């Protein structure tokens, strides 16, 4: 297998734009790519632009009538059909919506193909990770589910075991739904508890379809306010053991940056440094259990200046085997660009001052009265026995 890393990028992905009042500001993508360049990471990876996903690819996951509805709303937003989740507050219709969404999906599908064929060991599409889109509807700022499409393409190419690990603050409901009955795909999501956050799914008891799919979905519902130590403890208490058992041929991960304590749409209290630690853990797990095949996606993240560009630049550096030092001073050229684009002052360093992040490993024992430990126990008790693992 090639040791190359790919970074999927086409400037046109910034046309995925729900408007100036929407929290998913595409400036977060532009600033991330600019920070990647400021650190010279674009010279350590192969920057590649894939073709947009065509209709036959989109239909691997999405219904034909839904794709037609997206096309119609894209051509004239006045024809957005809210029965398909289009033209809503979360997913306003905009001109060119189909083209921008299909382009993002195409980057993830192209990345998956390259990793599967051994043309690259790792691939990153930080514009992707649009994990809420359903087969027949848009949802939660997501039009086409590029993560599901990438996994479906891997299965089409012959993959027999694909693991999907989602650490976005929101439950990866669209990916779970797409593979609810498919034993070839293991979906694992760590997210804020559905009692307190959209999409109100991702309970520990959601474990896959009865029969072949049972045990194929694993959900860790974290209490609001969970910080670095608890987040890392939960991740390491669940994910490595599952991957060691499943032995995926490819690991697909989603790295929404909205777990951060500065994110305006959620209630976890995770730092940039903990996000980086999980990125490193996913990289190591890909090498340990998936033959090094790793596709890393972006996702949510609405602190578009302070958090998202730094988090995903770390992700690119890790995938490129050229990690950015958390203590490094961010180049002034990037901070100048931030101010020119947003009239905000950009962060000065690639850390929140918490590196390295410490946590107590699950193997050291648990406290049944602790809310975080209760969440982990609920997940292990619901899902692990279905996979033949001890809770």
KEKE-3310 file (N, C-alpha, C; in steps of 0.2 Angstrom, whole numbers, plus 5000, padded with zeros to 4 digits):
npx = (5004:5002:5011:5006:4996:4981:4973:4958:4952:4943:4940:4927:4919:4916:4905:4894:4883:4872:4868:4870:4865:4865:4872:4882:4894:4903:4916:4923:4928:4937:4946:4951:4958:4967:4975:4980:4989:4997:5005:5012:5007:5001:5011:5015:5005:4995:4986:4970:4957:4942:4929:4912:4899:4890:4873:4871:4880:4875:4863:4867:4864:4854:4837:4829:4819:4821:4834:4830:4822:4831:4838:4829:4826:4838:4840:4830:4827:4814:4806:4808:4805:4797:4794:4804:4813:4819:4822:4820:4822:4834:4840:4840:4835:4846:4853:4862:4863:4862:4874:4885:4883:4884:4897:4905:4901:4907:4920:4922:4919:4928:4940:4938:4938:4952:4959:4954:4959:4973:4980:4982:4986:4980:4966:4959:4944:4939:4928:4918:4908:4895:4883:4870:4860:4847:4841:4830:4828:4834:4843:4848:4858:4863:4864:4867:4873:4888:4897:4890:4889:4902:4905:4896:4901:4913:4909:4903:4914:4919:4923:4921:4920:4918:4922:4914:4917:4911:4913:4907:4898:4884:4873:4877:4866:4861:4870:4870:4857:4858:4865:4859:4854:4864:4877:4890:4895:4900:4894:4899:4895:4899:4892:4883:4870:4854:4843:4846:4850:4849:4850:4840:4842:4851:4852:4859:4852:4849:4854:4855:4847:4836:4842:4852:4858:4860:4868:4876:4876:4882:4881:4886:4880:4883:4884:4878:4890:4901:4918:4936:4943:4933:4927:4938:4940:4928:4928:4940:4935:4927:4928:4942:4941:4930:4934:4945:4939:4930:4939:4941:4942:4943:4944:4933:4931:4923:4925:4918:4919:4912:4911:4918:4921:4918:4909:4894:4882:4880:4883:4894:4911:4924:4941:4952:4963:4960:4952:4962:4969:4960:4960:4973:4972:4963:4970:4980:4973:4968:4980:4982:4972:4965:4974:4980:4972:4963:4950:4946:4935:4927:4914:4902:4904:4905:4911:4919:4930:4939:4940:4937:4946:4959:4957:4954:4966:4975:4970:4973:4987:4991:4986:4994:5006:5014:5012:5006:5014:5006:5010:5014:5016:5004:5005:5007:5002:4991:4983:4981:4974:4962:4957:4955:4945:4934:4934:4938:4949:4961:4965:4981:4989:4991:4984:4974:4979:4980:4987:4998:4983:4975:4968:4958:4959:4948:4950:4955:4945:4928:4916:4900:4892:4895:4891:4896:4902:4891:4885:4894:4894:4880:4881:4890:4884:4872:4876:4889:4887:4880:4889:4897:4905:4912:4902)
npy = (4994:5011:5024:5037:5052:5059:5075:5080:5093:5106:5122:5126:5119:5128:5134:5128:5134:5141:5154:5170:5172:5159:5146:5138:5143:5145:5150:5144:5133:5138:5145:5135:5128:5138:5139:5126:5128:5138:5131:5124:5111:5107:5103:5092:5083:5075:5086:5084:5085:5078:5072:5078:5068:5058:5054:5040:5036:5044:5037:5026:5028:5038:5041:5041:5050:5060:5065:5071:5081:5089:5093:5101:5111:5117:5122:5132:5140:5143:5132:5123:5109:5106:5094:5085:5090:5101:5119:5123:5130:5125:5119:5128:5132:5134:5142:5132:5122:5107:5105:5109:5101:5088:5089:5089:5077:5069:5071:5064:5051:5049:5049:5038:5028:5029:5026:5012:5006:5006:5017:5028:5029:5036:5048:5064:5073:5087:5095:5087:5074:5076:5071:5069:5069:5060:5045:5050:5063:5080:5085:5093:5103:5096:5089:5079:5064:5062:5054:5041:5038:5036:5025:5016:5015:5009:4997:4992:4991:4980:4979:4971:4973:4988:5001:5014:5029:5041:5057:5069:5082:5080:5066:5053:5051:5049:5041:5030:5026:5022:5011:5002:4989:4982:4970:4972:4984:4994:5005:5018:5030:5044:5057:5071:5069:5064:5069:5083:5088:5090:5077:5071:5058:5042:5035:5023:5011:5010:4999:4993:4984:4970:4954:4951:4964:4967:4974:4981:4995:5007:5017:5031:5041:5056:5065:5082:5095:5087:5086:5087:5076:5067:5065:5059:5048:5041:5038:5030:5019:5013:5013:5007:4993:4989:4990:4982:4969:4969:4971:4980:4983:4995:5011:5023:5040:5053:5070:5081:5097:5103:5099:5107:5118:5132:5131:5137:5130:5119:5108:5102:5102:5102:5103:5110:5103:5090:5086:5085:5074:5064:5063:5059:5046:5040:5039:5030:5019:5015:5011:5000:4992:4992:4990:5002:5009:5023:5035:5051:5063:5079:5089:5095:5111:5127:5137:5146:5153:5152:5139:5128:5129:5127:5114:5105:5107:5102:5088:5086:5087:5076:5065:5066:5062:5072:5080:5095:5105:5107:5118:5128:5144:5152:5156:5173:5178:5171:5175:5188:5186:5181:5192:5200:5194:5192:5201:5198:5193:5181:5165:5163:5152:5134:5127:5125:5127:5115:5104:5091:5081:5073:5058:5046:5029:5017:5004:5005:5005:5009:5022:5019:5029:5040:5052:5052:5039:5031:5033:5027:5014:5011:5010:5000:4989:4988:4986:4979:4965:4960:4959:4949:4953:4957:4966)
npz = (5000:4996:5005:5004:5008:5005:5002:5000:4990:4983:4977:4975:4984:4994:4989:4995:5003:5014:5016:5023:5036:5042:5052:5047:5040:5025:5026:5035:5029:5019:5027:5034:5024:5020:5032:5032:5021:5026:5035:5027:5024:5013:5005:5009:5008:4995:4986:4980:4968:4966:4955:4955:4963:4953:4947:4948:4958:4969:4971:4977:4990:4992:4988:4972:4969:4979:4975:4963:4968:4975:4964:4958:4967:4968:4955:4955:4969:4974:4972:4981:4991:5005:5010:5008:5016:5012:5009:5022:5039:5044:5033:5021:5004:4990:4976:4965:4974:4972:4964:4972:4984:4978:4974:4986:4991:4981:4983:4995:4991:4981:4988:4996:4986:4982:4994:4996:4984:4987:4982:4990:5008:5018:5018:5018:5019:5024:5021:5020:5029:5031:5040:5043:5033:5026:5017:5010:5012:5016:5031:5046:5041:5031:5015:5005:5010:5012:5019:5021:5007:5004:5011:5006:4993:4996:5000:4988:4980:4986:4999:5015:5028:5036:5046:5055:5064:5073:5080:5081:5089:5088:5085:5074:5064:5051:5044:5053:5050:5036:5036:5045:5044:5039:5041:5037:5040:5054:5065:5075:5087:5096:5106:5111:5123:5118:5124:5126:5114:5096:5085:5093:5094:5095:5106:5119:5117:5104:5093:5080:5067:5071:5070:5056:5057:5070:5084:5076:5077:5088:5102:5111:5123:5129:5144:5144:5146:5147:5148:5143:5149:5152:5139:5132:5140:5138:5124:5123:5131:5123:5109:5104:5108:5101:5088:5088:5089:5078:5067:5055:5037:5032:5040:5043:5048:5057:5061:5067:5074:5083:5096:5104:5118:5114:5105:5097:5096:5104:5119:5125:5133:5127:5123:5110:5111:5116:5105:5095:5101:5100:5086:5084:5090:5082:5070:5074:5078:5065:5059:5067:5067:5054:5044:5040:5032:5031:5031:5034:5039:5039:5047:5058:5066:5072:5078:5069:5066:5077:5081:5071:5059:5065:5072:5061:5053:5061:5060:5046:5047:5055:5047:5037:5042:5047:5060:5067:5079:5094:5102:5093:5086:5077:5060:5055:5043:5041:5051:5048:5036:5041:5048:5038:5031:5040:5050:5063:5076:5074:5082:5092:5094:5091:5101:5115:5127:5134:5131:5135:5135:5149:5155:5164:5162:5157:5161:5173:5182:5187:5191:5198:5201:5194:5181:5168:5168:5170:5157:5148:5153:5150:5136:5134:5140:5133:5119:5118:5122:5111:5102:5106:5116:5132:5144)
capx = (5000:5006:5010:5003:4990:4977:4969:4953:4950:4941:4938:4920:4915:4914:4898:4889:4882:4865:4866:4874:4862:4866:4878:4887:4897:4908:4922:4927:4932:4942:4951:4955:4963:4972:4979:4984:4994:5001:5009:5015:5005:4999:5017:5016:5000:4993:4980:4967:4950:4938:4923:4906:4896:4884:4866:4871:4883:4870:4858:4869:4861:4848:4831:4829:4815:4825:4839:4826:4819:4837:4840:4823:4827:4845:4838:4826:4825:4807:4803:4811:4799:4799:4793:4811:4818:4822:4819:4818:4827:4840:4842:4837:4837:4850:4855:4868:4864:4864:4881:4889:4882:4887:4904:4907:4900:4912:4927:4923:4918:4935:4944:4937:4941:4959:4961:4953:4963:4979:4983:4984:4985:4975:4963:4955:4940:4936:4922:4913:4905:4888:4881:4863:4856:4844:4840:4825:4828:4840:4842:4853:4863:4866:4859:4869:4877:4894:4900:4887:4890:4909:4905:4892:4906:4918:4905:4902:4921:4921:4924:4917:4920:4920:4920:4913:4917:4909:4914:4904:4893:4878:4873:4878:4860:4860:4875:4867:4851:4859:4868:4855:4853:4870:4882:4897:4896:4899:4894:4900:4894:4900:4888:4879:4864:4849:4839:4848:4853:4847:4843:4836:4843:4858:4852:4862:4848:4849:4860:4855:4841:4836:4844:4859:4861:4860:4875:4880:4876:4884:4880:4888:4876:4887:4880:4880:4895:4907:4925:4941:4945:4927:4926:4943:4938:4922:4931:4944:4932:4922:4930:4947:4939:4925:4938:4949:4935:4928:4944:4938:4947:4944:4941:4930:4930:4920:4928:4915:4923:4907:4911:4922:4918:4916:4904:4888:4876:4880:4884:4900:4916:4930:4946:4955:4969:4957:4950:4968:4971:4956:4962:4979:4970:4960:4976:4984:4968:4968:4986:4982:4966:4962:4979:4982:4967:4959:4947:4944:4930:4925:4907:4900:4909:4902:4916:4922:4937:4944:4941:4937:4952:4964:4955:4955:4973:4978:4968:4977:4994:4991:4985:5000:5012:5017:5008:5008:5015:5001:5013:5017:5013:5001:5008:5004:4999:4984:4979:4979:4968:4956:4954:4952:4939:4929:4935:4939:4956:4962:4969:4988:4993:4987:4982:4970:4983:4978:4991:4994:4977:4976:4961:4958:4957:4942:4953:4957:4939:4923:4912:4893:4888:4897:4886:4900:4903:4885:4884:4898:4891:4874:4883:4893:4878:4867:4879:4894:4885:4877:4895:4901:4910:4910:4900)
capy = (5000:5018:5028:5043:5054:5064:5080:5082:5100:5110:5129:5126:5117:5134:5136:5125:5141:5142:5161:5174:5171:5152:5145:5134:5148:5141:5153:5139:5128:5142:5147:5129:5127:5143:5137:5120:5130:5142:5127:5120:5104:5106:5101:5085:5078:5076:5089:5081:5087:5073:5074:5077:5062:5057:5051:5033:5036:5046:5033:5021:5029:5042:5039:5045:5056:5065:5068:5075:5086:5093:5096:5106:5117:5120:5126:5137:5138:5144:5126:5118:5105:5105:5087:5082:5093:5107:5125:5124:5134:5121:5117:5133:5130:5140:5141:5128:5117:5101:5104:5110:5095:5082:5090:5087:5070:5066:5071:5058:5045:5048:5047:5031:5024:5029:5022:5005:5003:5007:5023:5032:5026:5040:5053:5068:5078:5091:5098:5081:5073:5078:5064:5069:5068:5053:5043:5053:5070:5084:5086:5096:5106:5091:5088:5073:5061:5060:5048:5035:5037:5034:5018:5012:5014:5004:4990:4991:4989:4973:4979:4966:4976:4995:5004:5021:5031:5048:5060:5075:5083:5077:5059:5052:5047:5047:5035:5024:5024:5020:5004:4999:4982:4979:4968:4974:4991:4995:5013:5020:5038:5048:5063:5074:5065:5066:5073:5090:5090:5088:5075:5068:5050:5040:5032:5017:5005:5009:4994:4990:4980:4964:4949:4952:4970:4968:4975:4985:5002:5008:5024:5034:5047:5059:5071:5089:5098:5083:5089:5083:5069:5062:5063:5054:5042:5037:5036:5024:5014:5010:5012:5002:4986:4987:4989:4976:4964:4970:4971:4983:4984:5003:5015:5030:5044:5060:5074:5087:5101:5106:5097:5112:5123:5138:5130:5140:5126:5112:5109:5099:5107:5099:5108:5108:5098:5084:5084:5082:5068:5059:5062:5054:5039:5037:5037:5024:5013:5013:5007:4994:4987:4993:4990:5009:5012:5028:5041:5056:5068:5085:5088:5101:5116:5133:5142:5146:5156:5150:5132:5124:5129:5124:5107:5101:5108:5096:5082:5085:5085:5069:5061:5067:5060:5078:5083:5101:5105:5111:5124:5132:5150:5152:5161:5180:5179:5168:5179:5194:5184:5180:5198:5203:5190:5191:5207:5195:5192:5174:5163:5164:5146:5128:5124:5129:5127:5109:5098:5085:5080:5067:5055:5040:5024:5013:4998:5007:5004:5014:5024:5019:5035:5046:5052:5050:5032:5028:5033:5022:5008:5010:5008:4993:4984:4988:4984:4974:4957:4958:4957:4944:4956:4958:4973)
capz = (5000:4996:5011:5003:5011:5000:5004:4994:4990:4977:4980:4974:4990:4998:4987:4999:5007:5016:5017:5028:5043:5044:5056:5043:5036:5022:5027:5039:5024:5016:5032:5036:5019:5021:5038:5030:5017:5030:5038:5022:5024:5006:5001:5012:5005:4988:4985:4974:4967:4963:4952:4959:4963:4948:4950:4950:4964:4974:4972:4982:4997:4991:4983:4965:4969:4983:4971:4958:4972:4976:4958:4956:4972:4966:4949:4957:4976:4975:4971:4987:4993:5012:5012:5007:5021:5008:5010:5029:5043:5045:5026:5016:4997:4987:4969:4964:4980:4970:4962:4978:4988:4974:4974:4992:4991:4976:4986:5000:4987:4977:4994:4998:4981:4982:5000:4995:4979:4988:4979:4996:5014:5022:5014:5022:5016:5029:5019:5021:5036:5032:5042:5045:5027:5025:5010:5006:5015:5020:5038:5050:5037:5027:5009:5003:5015:5009:5023:5019:5000:5004:5014:5001:4988:4998:4999:4981:4978:4988:5006:5019:5035:5036:5053:5055:5070:5073:5086:5081:5095:5086:5083:5066:5063:5044:5043:5056:5046:5030:5037:5051:5043:5036:5046:5035:5043:5061:5066:5082:5087:5103:5105:5117:5125:5114:5128:5126:5108:5090:5082:5098:5093:5097:5113:5119:5115:5097:5092:5074:5066:5074:5065:5054:5059:5078:5086:5071:5079:5095:5103:5118:5124:5134:5147:5143:5150:5147:5146:5140:5152:5151:5132:5130:5144:5134:5118:5124:5134:5119:5102:5103:5109:5096:5082:5089:5088:5071:5062:5048:5031:5031:5045:5041:5054:5056:5066:5069:5079:5087:5103:5108:5123:5111:5099:5100:5095:5108:5126:5128:5135:5124:5120:5104:5112:5116:5098:5092:5104:5097:5079:5084:5092:5076:5066:5077:5077:5058:5058:5071:5065:5047:5039:5039:5028:5035:5028:5039:5036:5044:5050:5061:5069:5071:5080:5062:5066:5083:5082:5065:5055:5069:5073:5055:5051:5065:5057:5040:5048:5058:5042:5033:5046:5049:5064:5069:5086:5097:5105:5088:5084:5070:5055:5055:5037:5041:5056:5044:5032:5046:5050:5032:5029:5045:5055:5069:5078:5074:5088:5091:5094:5089:5107:5120:5133:5138:5129:5133:5139:5153:5157:5167:5157:5159:5164:5180:5186:5185:5197:5195:5203:5190:5175:5162:5168:5168:5150:5145:5155:5147:5130:5134:5142:5127:5113:5118:5122:5105:5098:5110:5120:5139:5145)
cpx = (5004:5005:5008:4997:4987:4973:4964:4951:4948:4938:4930:4916:4913:4907:4893:4888:4874:4863:4870:4871:4863:4872:4884:4890:4903:4915:4926:4931:4938:4947:4955:4960:4969:4977:4983:4990:4999:5007:5013:5013:5002:5005:5018:5011:4999:4986:4976:4959:4946:4932:4917:4902:4890:4878:4867:4875:4878:4865:4860:4866:4854:4843:4831:4825:4818:4830:4836:4824:4825:4838:4835:4824:4833:4844:4834:4823:4818:4803:4805:4805:4801:4797:4799:4816:4821:4818:4816:4823:4834:4844:4839:4840:4841:4852:4861:4869:4866:4871:4886:4889:4885:4894:4908:4907:4905:4919:4928:4923:4925:4940:4944:4939:4949:4962:4960:4958:4971:4983:4985:4982:4979:4972:4959:4950:4936:4930:4916:4911:4898:4883:4873:4858:4853:4843:4835:4824:4834:4838:4849:4859:4866:4861:4861:4874:4883:4898:4897:4888:4897:4909:4902:4897:4911:4915:4904:4909:4923:4923:4919:4916:4922:4917:4919:4913:4916:4909:4912:4899:4886:4878:4873:4872:4859:4864:4872:4861:4852:4862:4865:4855:4859:4876:4889:4899:4895:4899:4894:4899:4895:4897:4885:4873:4858:4843:4840:4850:4850:4852:4839:4836:4850:4858:4856:4859:4847:4855:4860:4849:4841:4837:4851:4862:4862:4867:4879:4880:4878:4884:4882:4885:4879:4883:4882:4885:4901:4913:4930:4942:4939:4926:4932:4942:4933:4925:4935:4941:4928:4925:4936:4945:4934:4929:4943:4945:4932:4933:4942:4944:4948:4941:4939:4929:4927:4922:4925:4918:4918:4906:4915:4918:4916:4911:4897:4881:4875:4882:4890:4905:4923:4934:4948:4960:4966:4954:4956:4970:4966:4958:4968:4977:4967:4965:4979:4979:4968:4974:4985:4977:4963:4968:4981:4977:4962:4957:4944:4940:4929:4918:4905:4905:4907:4905:4921:4928:4942:4945:4942:4943:4958:4963:4957:4962:4977:4977:4972:4984:4995:4990:4991:5007:5017:5013:5011:5008:5010:5004:5015:5013:5010:5004:5004:5000:4992:4980:4977:4974:4962:4953:4951:4946:4933:4929:4935:4946:4956:4966:4977:4992:4988:4985:4978:4973:4982:4982:4997:4988:4977:4969:4963:4955:4952:4945:4955:4951:4934:4919:4904:4889:4890:4893:4890:4901:4897:4883:4888:4896:4885:4876:4886:4888:4874:4870:4884:4892:4883:4883:4899:4906:4908:4908:4905)
cpy = (5006:5021:5035:5045:5059:5069:5082:5089:5103:5116:5129:5123:5122:5137:5133:5130:5142:5149:5164:5173:5164:5151:5141:5138:5144:5144:5148:5134:5132:5144:5141:5127:5132:5141:5131:5123:5134:5138:5122:5113:5102:5103:5094:5080:5080:5080:5087:5084:5081:5076:5074:5070:5062:5054:5044:5032:5038:5041:5026:5022:5033:5040:5044:5051:5061:5069:5073:5081:5091:5097:5102:5112:5120:5124:5132:5136:5139:5137:5121:5115:5103:5097:5083:5086:5099:5113:5126:5129:5131:5120:5122:5131:5136:5137:5137:5123:5110:5100:5105:5104:5089:5083:5087:5080:5066:5066:5065:5052:5044:5046:5040:5026:5023:5025:5014:5002:5004:5013:5028:5028:5029:5045:5057:5073:5082:5095:5093:5080:5075:5073:5064:5068:5061:5051:5047:5060:5073:5084:5089:5099:5102:5089:5081:5070:5058:5054:5042:5033:5034:5027:5014:5010:5009:4997:4988:4988:4982:4973:4974:4969:4983:4998:5011:5024:5039:5052:5068:5076:5080:5070:5058:5048:5045:5041:5029:5021:5020:5012:5000:4991:4978:4977:4970:4980:4991:5003:5014:5028:5040:5055:5065:5070:5068:5070:5081:5092:5087:5082:5071:5060:5049:5038:5025:5011:5005:5005:4991:4985:4973:4959:4951:4959:4972:4968:4979:4992:5002:5015:5026:5041:5051:5065:5078:5092:5093:5087:5085:5076:5064:5060:5058:5047:5037:5034:5030:5018:5010:5008:5007:4995:4984:4986:4983:4969:4964:4969:4974:4983:4991:5006:5022:5034:5050:5064:5081:5091:5104:5103:5102:5116:5129:5137:5133:5136:5120:5114:5105:5104:5104:5104:5105:5103:5091:5081:5082:5075:5062:5058:5057:5047:5036:5035:5031:5018:5011:5009:5000:4989:4987:4993:4997:5013:5017:5034:5045:5062:5074:5084:5095:5105:5123:5139:5143:5149:5153:5143:5128:5123:5125:5116:5103:5102:5102:5089:5081:5083:5078:5064:5061:5064:5066:5082:5090:5102:5110:5118:5129:5138:5150:5158:5168:5181:5176:5172:5185:5192:5183:5187:5201:5200:5191:5197:5204:5194:5184:5172:5163:5157:5140:5124:5128:5129:5120:5103:5097:5084:5073:5065:5049:5034:5019:5007:4999:5006:5010:5016:5024:5025:5041:5046:5050:5042:5028:5028:5028:5015:5006:5007:5001:4988:4983:4984:4979:4967:4955:4956:4952:4946:4957:4965:4976)
cpz = (5000:5003:5010:5007:5006:5004:4999:4995:4983:4980:4980:4979:4994:4995:4990:5004:5008:5017:5023:5035:5046:5047:5052:5038:5032:5023:5032:5035:5021:5021:5034:5030:5019:5027:5036:5026:5021:5034:5033:5021:5017:5002:5004:5010:4998:4988:4979:4974:4963:4959:4956:4958:4958:4951:4952:4956:4970:4976:4976:4989:4996:4986:4977:4966:4974:4979:4966:4962:4973:4970:4956:4961:4970:4960:4950:4964:4978:4975:4976:4990:5001:5014:5011:5012:5018:5009:5018:5033:5043:5038:5021:5009:4994:4980:4969:4970:4978:4968:4968:4982:4985:4974:4980:4993:4986:4979:4991:4996:4984:4982:4995:4993:4981:4988:4998:4990:4981:4985:4984:5002:5018:5017:5019:5017:5021:5027:5019:5028:5037:5034:5044:5039:5027:5018:5006:5009:5017:5027:5041:5046:5032:5021:5006:5008:5012:5013:5021:5012:5000:5006:5009:4995:4989:4998:4992:4978:4981:4996:5010:5026:5035:5043:5052:5062:5070:5080:5086:5087:5094:5084:5076:5064:5056:5042:5046:5052:5040:5031:5043:5050:5040:5040:5044:5037:5050:5062:5073:5082:5095:5102:5111:5117:5121:5118:5127:5119:5102:5088:5087:5097:5095:5104:5113:5116:5108:5094:5085:5073:5069:5068:5063:5056:5066:5080:5082:5072:5086:5096:5110:5118:5130:5137:5145:5148:5150:5144:5143:5143:5151:5144:5130:5134:5140:5128:5119:5128:5129:5112:5101:5103:5104:5089:5082:5087:5080:5065:5055:5043:5030:5037:5042:5048:5053:5062:5066:5074:5084:5094:5108:5112:5120:5106:5102:5099:5100:5115:5129:5129:5133:5122:5113:5105:5113:5109:5095:5095:5101:5089:5079:5086:5086:5071:5068:5076:5070:5056:5061:5069:5058:5042:5036:5035:5032:5030:5033:5036:5042:5047:5052:5064:5067:5074:5074:5061:5071:5083:5076:5061:5059:5070:5066:5052:5055:5062:5050:5042:5051:5052:5037:5036:5047:5054:5066:5077:5089:5100:5099:5087:5077:5066:5055:5049:5037:5046:5052:5039:5035:5047:5043:5030:5034:5050:5062:5070:5078:5080:5086:5091:5092:5095:5111:5127:5137:5136:5133:5138:5143:5154:5160:5163:5161:5163:5171:5185:5184:5192:5195:5197:5198:5183:5169:5162:5167:5161:5146:5147:5151:5139:5130:5136:5136:5121:5113:5118:5115:5100:5101:5114:5127:5140:5151)
residu = (UNK:UNK:UNK:UNK:UNK:UNK:UNK:UNK:UNK:UNK:UNK:UNK:UNK:UNK:UNK:UNK:UNK:UNK:UNK:UNK:UNK:UNK:UNK:UNK:UNK:UNK:UNK:UNK:UNK:UNK:UNK:UNK:UNK:UNK:UNK:UNK:UNK:UNK:UNK:UNK:UNK:UNK:UNK:UNK:UNK:UNK:UNK:UNK:UNK:UNK:UNK:UNK:UNK:UNK:UNK:UNK:UNK:UNK:UNK:UNK:UNK:UNK:UNK:UNK:UNK:UNK:UNK:UNK:UNK:UNK:UNK:UNK:UNK:UNK:UNK:UNK:UNK:UNK:UNK:UNK:UNK:UNK:UNK:UNK:UNK:UNK:UNK:UNK:UNK:UNK:UNK:UNK:UNK:UNK:UNK:UNK:UNK:UNK:UNK:UNK:UNK:UNK:UNK:UNK:UNK:UNK:UNK:UNK:UNK:UNK:UNK:UNK:UNK:UNK:UNK:UNK:UNK:UNK:UNK:UNK:UNK:UNK:UNK:UNK:UNK:UNK:UNK:UNK:UNK:UNK:UNK:UNK:UNK:UNK:UNK:UNK:UNK:UNK:UNK:UNK:UNK:UNK:UNK:UNK:UNK:UNK:UNK:UNK:UNK:UNK:UNK:UNK:UNK:UNK:UNK:UNK:UNK:UNK:UNK:UNK:UNK:UNK:UNK:UNK:UNK:UNK:UNK:UNK:UNK:UNK:UNK:UNK:UNK:UNK:UNK:UNK:UNK:UNK:UNK:UNK:UNK:UNK:UNK:UNK:UNK:UNK:UNK:UNK:UNK:UNK:UNK:UNK:UNK:UNK:UNK:UNK:UNK:UNK:UNK:UNK:UNK:UNK:UNK:UNK:UNK:UNK:UNK:UNK:UNK:UNK:UNK:UNK:UNK:UNK:UNK:UNK:UNK:UNK:UNK:UNK:UNK:UNK:UNK:UNK:UNK:UNK:UNK:UNK:UNK:UNK:UNK:UNK:UNK:UNK:UNK:UNK:UNK:UNK:UNK:UNK:UNK:UNK:UNK:UNK:UNK:UNK:UNK:UNK:UNK:UNK:UNK:UNK:UNK:UNK:UNK:UNK:UNK:UNK:UNK:UNK:UNK:UNK:UNK:UNK:UNK:UNK:UNK:UNK:UNK:UNK:UNK:UNK:UNK:UNK:UNK:UNK:UNK:UNK:UNK:UNK:UNK:UNK:UNK:UNK:UNK:UNK:UNK:UNK:UNK:UNK:UNK:UNK:UNK:UNK:UNK:UNK:UNK:UNK:UNK:UNK:UNK:UNK:UNK:UNK:UNK:UNK:UNK:UNK:UNK:UNK:UNK:UNK:UNK:UNK:UNK:UNK:UNK:UNK:UNK:UNK:UNK:UNK:UNK:UNK:UNK:UNK:UNK:UNK:UNK:UNK:UNK:UNK:UNK:UNK:UNK:UNK:UNK:UNK:UNK:UNK:UNK:UNK:UNK:UNK:UNK:UNK:UNK:UNK:UNK:UNK:UNK:UNK:UNK:UNK:UNK:UNK:UNK:UNK:UNK:UNK:UNK:UNK:UNK:UNK:UNK:UNK:UNK:UNK:UNK:UNK:UNK:UNK:UNK:UNK:UNK:UNK:UNK:UNK:UNK:UNK:UNK:UNK:UNK:UNK:UNK:UNK:UNK:UNK:UNK:UNK:UNK)
# end
